[in-house]
């Protein structure tokens, strides 16, 4: 039968038993860990794209996305503590709903991580270009500075060379197993939080700040219409992946002291802190230089990442560029209100910190693909571990090339929407998997149990579906098309080579995932 290949939970948990970890993390450590993972991508990169969709309503968009993330995080926490092994939502689905649906989730996660890494690469490129211009008066030629105008890039753009370079550089670092120490990560977190705190302190009390700039607050409404990607909910769908760093908190459940208490504190604490932080940053940006979207002739905002918007933005002088047109939004705001030096420092903070986000996203993608390859669903050569580097160099190289290609030719707004389509599907399946496991594995020990799952589970499903329907039509279409391509691959290649389908379910020491390149 089509859905009869469910991977035995005992086999999956056997993997975890061979990798037992010490419980050392407390609630405060988990909260800081979550803050470090969440603050970065969205606020540095997607502020402009979100404002083009919602205007000042970007503040509401951050609140909506944060609330749905809290619901999803609580579902994630239970299943991550129960099945603390590699593979994320793919593994959870394999243990509950079978191989076919697990394949679709894994295939969607590949899309999510790879495209999100591309989006951050493009965002990093914007900050690099801004810093080069500000410090050295140098600009990349238009042909090398952005994607083609027809794809929503810039006038004269052919390829976003800086984005390609950073994507390939991080891929190379990931392949050779270069490690980031906890000290370096802590420094990067401190840099990000300090930079954004300075932004809030300098913008909210600024003389340039005016409540008039928040009017109208919702120029495209709360709902821009299903499939439009506009309005506060449409912006929430776009910026959703700004929050997905909480996944790192949920997967740390195995290493947490008293997870029943500390995991929800870490998850909700970090998400609440980041949501408030994001809202304050959005308020500072909009209140000082304005955040109204650029409207089309029909009174509807031009789509973020569209050729029409790019053409409109090209008509502004650099010192008069609206928030929605900036590739380095927060640094641009500070320069506009007379804090060029601090704006440059904030640009440097983003420039320094964003590559670590790319690395984490690429690592997440390669780990999911590695596990799928280990299960026989992708070519087994992809899960080969380099004898010296101890990393899955083949799948890492393939991923890096794909990420670099997407970063070369697509703007950040479109990439974020595409990434979120896969993310929302995976989160929905995690909520479904938790509810199923409450029935099918009721006696299995759980270090953490989602409170009021009868309510939170369905709300998570409803929230993720709701946001998906508020993505632009093009992004909504990407997921089913991508899934269809994946199913063709599955039935032509993967199904006949599946280890589970061939009766191979044992867990061996050499089946475990390679050493992580980040500590």
N, C-alpha and C positions, 0 to 999 in steps of 0.2 A: 504494500500500500504506500501511497505517496507520503503520508505523515507518520509512518511507523518507526522511523529511525530516531529514537530518543536516546541520547548518550547517558549511560547509567550515572546517577549522581555519585555512587560509590567510587567509580573510576575517576571522576573529576576531583572528588575530595581526597583521593589517595595522592594526587599530585600535591595538594596543599599540605598533607601530612609529611611529605618528604621535604617540605620547605618551611617547617615550623619556625615562626619568628617570635622574638621576645616582645612582650607587651611593655613598652616604655613611654608611650606618648600620653600626655594628659590633655585636658580640655583646652587649656590656654595654648599649648603647642599646636594642637590641631587647628584651632582658630587662626593662629598666625600662618600656619601652612596653607590654609584655604585662602586667606587674604593675599598671600604671595602668589598663588596660582591664578586667582581670579583677576586681580588688578593688573592691567596691562593691555591686552589685545583690544578690547572693545573701546575703552575710554580714550586710548591714544589714537586708534585707527578709525573707529566707526562713528565718532561724534558728528562729523560732517554729513555722512550718508544718512544717519538717523534724523538729523535736523531737516534734511531735504524731504524726508517722508512725513515728519510730524511737526516741524517748526518747534516752538517752545515746548510743545507737548512731548518732546524728547524726555523730559523729566518724568512724565507719566509712563512713558514706554519703558524706562529703566525699572520702575516699580512693578509693572505688569510682568516683565520678563523675570525679575527677581522672585516674585511670588510663585510663578510656575516652576522655577528652578528649585525653590525650597521644597515644593511638593515632590518633585522628581528625586531630589536628593535624599529625602526620607525613604523612598522606595529603594533607591540605590544602596543606601546604607545597610539595610537588612540583608540584601542578597550578596553584597560584597563581603559582609562579615560571615555569611553562611557558605559562600563559595569563593574563598579568597585566592583565586588563581588567575592566570593571564587570560586575556581574551575578552574581558569586559562583557558588554551586553550580548555579544556573539555566544560566549560560553554559557551564559545564563539561559539564553533561548534554546540552545542545544540540549540543555538538561530538562527542559520543560515542554517545549513545543515541537521539538524534532529538527532534523537536519535541514529540511527545505527552508523553513522559516529562519533557522539559525544562519543559513547561507545568505538570505536576503538582508539580515541584520549586519552580518559581517561585511557584506558587499556595500551596505550603506555607510558603515563606519569607515571603510576605506575611502569612500567619497568624502565623508565629513572631515577626517583628519588631513587628508592630502589637500583638499581645497582650502581648508582653514589655514594650513601652513602657507599656501599660496597667497591668501589674503593678507596675512601678517607680513609676508615678504614684500608685497606691494606697499603696505603701510610703512614698513621700514625704509623703503626706497624714497617715499615722500619726505620723510624726516632727513634722510641723507641729502637729498637735493636742496632742501631748505637750509641746512647747515653749511653746505658747500657755498651756496650763494651768499649767505650772511657773513661767513668768515673769510672766504677767499674770492668772492665775486665771480665764482666759476659756476657754470651750468653745463650739464650734459647736453649735447645737441638734442633737439626735440625728437629726432628719429630714434635716439637711444634712451630717452628719459621716460617714455610712457607707451602704453598700448595704442594701437591705431584708433583714430577718432571714430571710425565706423563702429568700433566695439566699445565706445564710451571712454576712450583714452584722451589723448591730447592732440591738438592741431599739429600735423606733421609727424606724429608718433608712429613708430614701426614696432619697436620692441622695448620693454622695460628692462634694460640691461642691469641696473643695480639689483633689481628684484631677482633676476636670474642668478647673479653672482652670489648673493647671500644665501639663496636656496641651495645652490650647489656646494657652497662652502660649509654650511651647516650639515649637509648630507655627508660630506667628506669627514667632518669631525665625528659624526655619529658612526660612520663605518669603521674608523680606526679606534673607536672606543674611548675617545678623550672624555675624561670625567670632569664634572663640576662638583666642587666640594660644597658641603653644607655652608661653609663660611662665605663662599662666593655667592651662593644663592641668597643668603641672608643680606649680603651687601646690596645685591640687586633689588631685593624687596624694599630695603631701607631707602634706596635711591628713588624708586617708583613712588612710594608713599610720601616721601619728603617733597618730591617734585609736585605731586598733585595737591598736597597740603599748602604748599606755597602758592599754587594757582588759585586755590579757594580764598586764601588770605588776601591775595592781591586783587582779586576780581570782585568779590561780594561787597567789600567796603569802598570800592573804587568810585571816584567821581564820575567815571564813565558809565557806571551801573545805573540803570533806570528801569523801573517797573513798566514803563510804557513800551519797552521792547518785547514784553511778553504778550502784547496785544496785537492780533488775536492769538490766544494761547493754543488753539487747535485749528489752524487754517485748513487742514484737510480732514477735520473731524476726529472723533475717537476711532471710528471705523471708516476707512477709505473705500470700503467695498471689498468683498471676497475676491482674491486674485489680483487686487490692485497693488498690494504692497505699501499702501499709503495709510495715513492716519497714525494715531498713537499705537494701535495694535499692530499695524504693518511695520512700524519702526521697532516695536518690541520683538517681532519675528526676526528682523534683521540683526538686532544687537544681541539676540539670545545667546549666541556662541561666546559672547563676552564673559558669560558666567560659568561655562562648562568646566572651568578649573576645579570646581567642587568635586569632580570625579576623583581627583587625587586624594581628597579627604576621605571619601567613602572607601577607596581601596586601601587606605591605611588602617582600616578597622581591625585587621589581624594584629597590628602592632600597638593597639591602644589599650591602656589600662581602663578597666571598668567601662567597656564600650557601650553598655546599655545607657549610661549617663553621658559619657564624654563625646561619643560620636554625634548625637543630635546637637549638643552644645557647639561642637566644632563646625558642623555643617551650617546650622541656622545662624550661629554667631558670625561666621565669616561672610555668609551671604547677606545678612542684614547690614553689616558694616560696609560691605562693598556697594550695596544698593544705595545706602544713604550717601556714601562718598560719591558715587556716580551722579546722583541727583544734584548734589551741591556743585559738582564740577559743571554739569550741564547748565545749572542756574547761573553760574559765574560767566560761562561762555556766552549764553544768550543775553543775559542782562547787560553785558558790556558792549558787544558789537552787533547784537541782534542775531536771530536764528531763523528768520522767516525763509521759507523755501522759495525758490525761483519758480514762478507760475508759468504755465503754458497759456496759449491764447484762449483755451477753454476754461481758465480759472482753476485748473488742476495742476499740482506740482509736476514738473518734469520728472520722469523716473530717475532714481539715483543710478549712476553708472551708465546713463544713456548718452547717445551722441548729441541729442538736443541740448541736454544740460551742459555737456562739455563745450558746445559751441557758445552757449550763453556765458559760461564762466570765462571763456577766452576773451570776452569783450571788456573785462574789468582790468584796471591797472593793478599791479601787484600789491600796492599799499591800500587798495580799496576793495580787495577781494572779500566777498561775503564768506561767512563761516561755512556755508554749504559747499563752497568751491575749494576749500583749502585741503591740501594733502597732508598737512601737519597742523591740524586744527588748533590744538591747545597752545602750541608755541606761537602760532599766527595771532591768536587772541591777545597774548601778552605783548607782542610786538606792536599791535594796533593801539594799545592803550598806554604805550610809553615805557614798557618794561622789557625792552629788547634783550638786555643782558640776561634777565631771568628766563625770558622766553627761549633764548638760545640754550641755557642750561637745561630747561625742560626738554628741548629738542634732543640734547645730548643724552639725557636720561632715557628717553624713548629709544634713541639710536643704540644705546648700550644694552638696554633690557630686552628689547623685542627679539633679538636672535635667540635668547634662551627660550622664549615662547615657541619660536619656530622649531627649536630642537625638541621640546617636549611634545609638540604636535606630531612631528615626524616620528619620534620614538613610539608614540601611541599607535600610529598607523602601522608601523613596521611590526609591532608586537601582535596586533590583531591579525595581520597578514601572515606572520610567522606561525601563529597557532592554527590558522586555517590550512596552511601548507603542511604543518605537522599532522593534521587530521586527514591529509590526503586530498583536500578539496581544491587546493592550488598546487601547482607543480612542486614536487618535494624538493627539487633543487633550490627553490626559493628559501627554504628553511635551513640551508647549509650554514654552519657557523664557521667563520674564518679561524683557522688553527692558531694564528697569532693574536688577532684582534679580539677574538671571542665574541664577535657580533655577527648577525645575519646579513652579511655584506651584500648578497645578491639582491634581496628584496629591498634593502636600504637604497642601493644604487638605482633600482627601477623606480622606487618612490620618488627619489630626489629629482630624477629626470622629468617625471610627470608633473611634479610640483613646480619645477622651474619653467616648464612649458606653459602651464596655466598662468603663472605669475607674469610671464613675458607678454601675454596678449589680452588679459582681462583686467578691468578695474576692480578696486577693492569692494565696492558695493555689490556688484554682481557675484563675486566670489563668496562673500559672506552669506548672501541669500541661498546660494547653492549648497554651501556647507551646512546651513541650518536645516535644510530639507532632510538630509541624512541624520542629523543630530536629533531632530524631533521624532523621527521614526524610531530610532534606537531607544530613546527615553520612554516612548510609549510602550515598546516591547518589554522593557525592564519592569514597568509597572504591572503589565499583564503577567510576566513571569513570576513576580513576587506573589500575586494573588493565586496563581496556580500552585505554587510550591506550598502555600499555606494548606492546601487541600491534599496534594499528592505526597508531601514530605512533612507532614504535621509533626512527626516525632523527632525530626532532625534538629540537633542543638542549634540555637541561634544566639549569637553574642549580642545582637541588637534586633529588636522587633519594631517595625513601623507602627506607631500608635494610630488607632482608628483606621486601619487599612481599608476597612469597608467603605470609608469615605475618601481617604487620601488617594487610594489606588484609582478609583474611577475619576476623581478630579484631575489626577495627573494625565490620564488618557484623554479626557475631554480638553484639558488645557493645551496639550501638545498638538492635538488635532486642530484645535481652534487657531493656534498660531500658524500651523502649516497652511491652513486655508486663507490666512492673511498675508502669506508670501506673494510676491508677484507671480503671475501665471507662468512665466518662463521658468522660474525656480521650482514651482510646483510640478511642472511637466518633467523637469530633469529627473526627479526621483523615480517615477514609474518607468521612464525610458531607461534609466540606469538599471533599475531592477529587472526590466525585461532583458536587457543585454546580459545581466548576471545570470538569469534563469536559463537563457540559451546556453551560456558557458557551462552552467551546472549540469544540465541534462546531456550536453554533448561530451563533457569531459569529467566533471567532478563526481557525479553520482556513481559512475562505474569504478572510480579509483578511491572512493571514500573508505577510510580504514574501518569505520563503524559498519558500513555496508558489507565489507569483506570479513567482518567478525573480529577485527583487531581492536580490542578495547583496553588491553593491559597498559599500565603506566610504568615506564622504565626511567631510570635516572637520567639517561641521555635524551629523554623526551622533554625535559624541563626547558624553559625558555633560557636564552643566553643571558649573560651578565648585563645588567642595566648600565648604560653609559652615564647615568647621573645618580649621584648619591643623595 
